[in-house]
Amino acid sequence: MKKFISFVAAACLTMGMFTGCGSTETNQSVSESNNAAEDMVTVGIGQFAPHGSLDNCVEGFKLGMAEAGYVEGENVTYDFQNAQADMANTNQIAQSMAANKVDLICGVATPMAQACYNAANGAIPVIYTAVTDPVAAQLANEDGTSTGNTTGTSDKLAVEAQLEMIRKFMPDAKKIGILYTTSEANSISAIAEYKELAPGYGFEIADSGISQTSDIPLAAADLAGKVDCISNLTDNTVVSALATVLDAADKAKIPVFGSEIEQVKNGCVAAEGLDYVALGKQTGAMAARVLKGEKAEDIPFETITEYSLYINSAALESLGMTCPEDLKATASEAE
């Protein structure tokens, strides 16, 4: 067998004009193919739950990457997986991406970001997005520096602007209800800020904690009967069941204020919210910097600072509400 292989090799050398026998064109093609494979990077994207704001984050992330030179199918491949708001799925996805040794992981929403950070264990950079409080999530230190091989963007809520907006819509309201998931660090942090600032606007906060999606119908119905309105957070479990919250509020004839445009599109009356596509683009640009050689741990996390007032005129009308005159000039219809 060895002699036969040697004979074929010799024949190929002397008859290089035949296709497949080591011609210059073939070798060049193979070389180019190998270089292309070496230039291709694989990025894992783990999304915690299927809802509009997180979908927008992923869309924006890819746009930000593309603007920085990483175009899907050309020099980057994405391994996208959605945990469907299930923590067991979340941990499994994070572990599989770490085991596959992708070049970088993007964790979308706090539970997924934490799972990816733990699974990667410093060996793979983790860039997070839609994490309300990176410090509370133990992804950053108090001074904004990273706790490891990670960085990303925060979707910190404009709590004070939201309270001011609710007061203008509801001059006589006294109690705001908030439904949240007890295991989500971002929600716990947001509620603490609401409780700190609410008295300054004449509000009391009534919060109700749930542990899983199946708890929401009863908790939402109970909360809606005790408050003047509900202010929805970016709590991933609650947002994924927003229709249930809206139904409970509708039966109690109270409004639900959202925290971003997708929630307003889906039936909340208004929100002082942020643009999650823009947040994702900001995150994609940061990820590209890391892929080009910067260390994630040397890049402080960033917080989006531009918020907009979104309204749903149909939802307002169904409750006999209107947008206050002094807010109309800046309000955008969520379509």
C-alpha positions, 0 to 999 in steps of 0.5 A, a space after each residue: 500500500 505504501 508503494 502504491 501511495 508513493 507511485 500516485 504521489 510521484 505521478 501527480 508531481 509529473 502530471 500536474 496538469 491533471 485536476 486534483 493532482 496538486 495543481 497550483 490553482 487547487 493548492 491556492 483554493 485550499 489555502 484560501 479556504 483554510 484562511 477563511 475558516 481561520 478568520 471565521 469567529 463563532 459567537 454564542 447568543 443566549 436569550 433568557 426569554 422570548 419577548 419583544 425587548 430581548 428580541 430587539 436586543 439580539 437584532 441590535 447586537 447583530 447590527 452593532 457587530 456588522 457595523 464594526 465589521 463582523 457580518 453574519 455568514 462572512 466572518 461570524 457565525 451565531 449560535 442562538 439559543 432561547 431558554 424560554 424563561 426556564 432556569 434549567 434551560 438557561 444553565 444548560 445553554 450556557 454550559 453547552 456554549 462554554 463546552 463548545 468553546 465559542 469565541 465569545 458569548 452574549 448573555 441577553 438578560 440578567 439570568 442568562 448573563 449570570 449563567 454564561 459568566 459562571 459557565 465560561 469561568 473566565 475562559 471565554 469573554 461574556 458580553 451581556 445586555 439588558 442587565 438592569 443592575 450589573 453590580 447587583 448581578 455580581 457582574 461588575 464592581 461598585 466602581 463599574 469595573 468588571 468582576 472578571 472576563 465580562 462587560 456589557 450594557 445595562 438597561 437601567 430603568 428611568 424610575 424617577 421619570 416613570 414616577 413623574 410621568 405616572 403622576 401626570 397621568 394620574 393626579 389622584 393615584 396613591 398606590 402603584 403595584 409592581 409584580 416581580 420575580 424573586 430570583 431576578 436581581 435586576 427586579 429586586 434592585 429596581 423595586 428598591 429604587 421605586 420604594 426609595 423615590 416613590 414617596 417624593 411623588 406621593 406614591 406608595 409601592 405595593 409589590 408582589 413576588 412570584 417564582 415562576 410563570 404559573 404564579 402570575 395569574 393569581 398574583 396579578 389578579 390579587 395585586 390589581 385589586 389593591 392598587 390604582 395602577 401597575 408599573 411593569 418592570 423589565 422583569 423577564 418572567 413577568 414580561 413574557 406573561 404580560 398578556 396575563 397582567 394586562 387581563 387582570 388590570 383590565 378586569 380591575 379597570 386600572 392602567 398598566 404602565 410599561 418600561 419600554 416600547 414593546 410593552 406599550 405596543 402590547 397594551 400598556 398605556 405608556 412608558 418612559 422607556 428605552 430603545 432596545 435595538 439601540 441597546 443591542 447595537 451598543 452591546 454589539 460594538 463592545 463585543 467587536 472590540 473584544 473580538 479585535 483584541 481588547 480585554 473585556 475586563 478592561 471595558 467598564 459596563 455602559 448604561 444607555 442614557 436616552 429615554 423616550 415617552 411612548 403612549 398607546 392611544 387605544 389603551 388610554 382611550 379604553 380606560 377613559 384616559 388621555 395624554 396630559 397636554 404637557 406630555 403630548 409634545 414629547 410623546 411618541 405613539 407606539 405602533 
